[in-house]
Amino acid sequence: MHLYLNYAREHWTQPGEQAPVGLILCSGKGDSLVRYATNNLPNKVVVREYMTALPNGKRIAAEIGAARKKLEARR
């Protein structure tokens, strides 16, 4: 993810845009794996929620839309 975000920041981000955000969907929780995978990364990593099953596409789209509106309201 770090590699992808660095590439996106350098090649796809337009002037005035915020840094790109990566989204990782996981089906399980592994505290040790998360700790070792994210420890000492220069980018901020936030874990919001663990689910035992992936939500349907409509729910994911609705949550992304709501998050986008909140971010746009901050501008």
KEKE-3310 file (N, C-alpha, C; in steps of 0.2 Angstrom, whole numbers, plus 5000, padded with zeros to 4 digits):
npx = (5004:5010:5019:5011:5003:5013:5017:5005:5004:5014:5012:4998:4991:4984:4988:4985:4977:4973:4984:4984:4973:4973:4964:4961:4953:4949:4946:4948:4955:4971:4980:4995:5000:4995:5001:5015:5015:5012:5019:5030:5028:5029:5017:5001:4991:4975:4964:4948:4937:4933:4927:4918:4912:4912:4904:4889:4890:4882:4882:4895:4898:4889:4895:4907:4903:4897:4908:4916:4908:4909:4923:4923:4916:4924:4932)
npy = (4994:5006:5008:5010:5021:5031:5032:5036:5048:5055:5054:5055:5065:5080:5098:5106:5096:5084:5072:5055:5042:5026:5011:4996:4981:4969:4952:4946:4948:4952:4955:4955:4954:4966:4975:4973:4975:4989:4996:5010:5016:5030:5036:5040:5028:5022:5012:5007:4999:4982:4968:4953:4948:4954:4969:4972:4978:4990:4996:4998:5008:5018:5021:5026:5037:5045:5047:5055:5066:5072:5075:5084:5094:5100:5108)
npz = (5000:5004:4994:4983:4987:4987:4974:4968:4974:4968:4954:4951:4959:4959:4959:4974:4979:4992:5000:4993:4999:5005:5005:5014:5014:5024:5029:5042:5058:5064:5076:5078:5065:5060:5068:5065:5051:5050:5058:5061:5049:5038:5034:5040:5048:5050:5059:5057:5059:5062:5053:5052:5041:5024:5019:5009:4992:4990:5003:5005:4995:5000:5012:5008:5000:5010:5018:5009:5008:5021:5021:5010:5016:5025:5018)
capx = (5000:5014:5022:5005:5002:5019:5016:4999:5005:5019:5010:4991:4989:4984:4990:4979:4973:4976:4987:4979:4971:4973:4959:4962:4947:4951:4941:4950:4959:4977:4984:5002:5001:4994:5007:5021:5014:5011:5024:5035:5027:5029:5011:4997:4987:4970:4960:4942:4932:4934:4920:4919:4910:4912:4897:4888:4893:4878:4884:4902:4897:4886:4900:4912:4900:4896:4915:4918:4904:4912:4929:4922:4913:4930:4936)
capy = (5000:5012:5009:5013:5028:5035:5032:5040:5055:5058:5054:5057:5070:5087:5103:5108:5090:5081:5066:5050:5038:5019:5007:4989:4977:4962:4947:4944:4952:4949:4961:4955:4955:4973:4979:4972:4978:4996:4999:5014:5019:5037:5038:5039:5022:5022:5006:5010:4994:4975:4964:4946:4947:4960:4972:4972:4984:4996:4998:5001:5014:5023:5024:5030:5043:5049:5050:5060:5072:5075:5078:5090:5099:5103:5113)
capz = (5000:5004:4987:4978:4989:4985:4966:4967:4976:4964:4947:4950:4963:4956:4963:4979:4982:4998:4999:4992:5004:5004:5009:5014:5016:5027:5032:5048:5063:5066:5079:5077:5058:5059:5071:5061:5044:5050:5063:5059:5042:5038:5033:5046:5047:5055:5058:5060:5061:5060:5052:5051:5034:5020:5018:5002:4988:4991:5009:5004:4991:5004:5017:5005:4999:5017:5020:5004:5009:5027:5019:5006:5020:5029:5014)
cpx = (5004:5017:5017:5004:5007:5018:5011:5000:5009:5016:5003:4988:4989:4986:4984:4976:4977:4979:4982:4978:4971:4967:4960:4956:4950:4946:4942:4954:4965:4981:4991:5003:5000:4999:5013:5021:5014:5015:5029:5034:5026:5022:5006:4992:4982:4966:4953:4938:4934:4927:4922:4916:4910:4905:4896:4890:4889:4881:4891:4902:4894:4891:4905:4909:4899:4903:4917:4914:4907:4918:4928:4919:4918:4933:4933)
cpy = (5006:5014:5012:5020:5033:5037:5037:5047:5059:5059:5056:5062:5077:5092:5105:5102:5088:5075:5060:5045:5030:5015:5000:4986:4970:4958:4945:4949:4949:4954:4961:4957:4963:4977:4979:4976:4986:5000:5004:5017:5026:5040:5036:5033:5022:5015:5008:5004:4987:4972:4957:4944:4954:4963:4971:4978:4991:5000:5002:5008:5020:5026:5028:5037:5048:5052:5055:5067:5076:5078:5084:5096:5103:5108:5120)
cpz = (5000:4997:4982:4980:4987:4977:4965:4968:4971:4957:4946:4954:4960:4961:4968:4982:4988:4996:4998:4999:5002:5008:5008:5017:5018:5030:5039:5052:5065:5070:5078:5070:5057:5062:5067:5054:5044:5054:5059:5052:5043:5037:5039:5044:5052:5054:5061:5063:5058:5059:5050:5044:5030:5019:5010:4998:4989:4998:5009:5001:4996:5009:5014:5003:5005:5019:5016:5006:5016:5025:5015:5011:5024:5025:5015)
residu = (MET:HIS:LEU:TYR:LEU:ASN:TYR:ALA:ARG:GLU:HIS:TRP:THR:GLN:PRO:GLY:GLU:GLN:ALA:PRO:VAL:GLY:LEU:ILE:LEU:CYS:SER:GLY:LYS:GLY:ASP:SER:LEU:VAL:ARG:TYR:ALA:THR:ASN:ASN:LEU:PRO:ASN:LYS:VAL:VAL:VAL:ARG:GLU:TYR:MET:THR:ALA:LEU:PRO:ASN:GLY:LYS:ARG:ILE:ALA:ALA:GLU:ILE:GLY:ALA:ALA:ARG:LYS:LYS:LEU:GLU:ALA:ARG:ARG)
# end
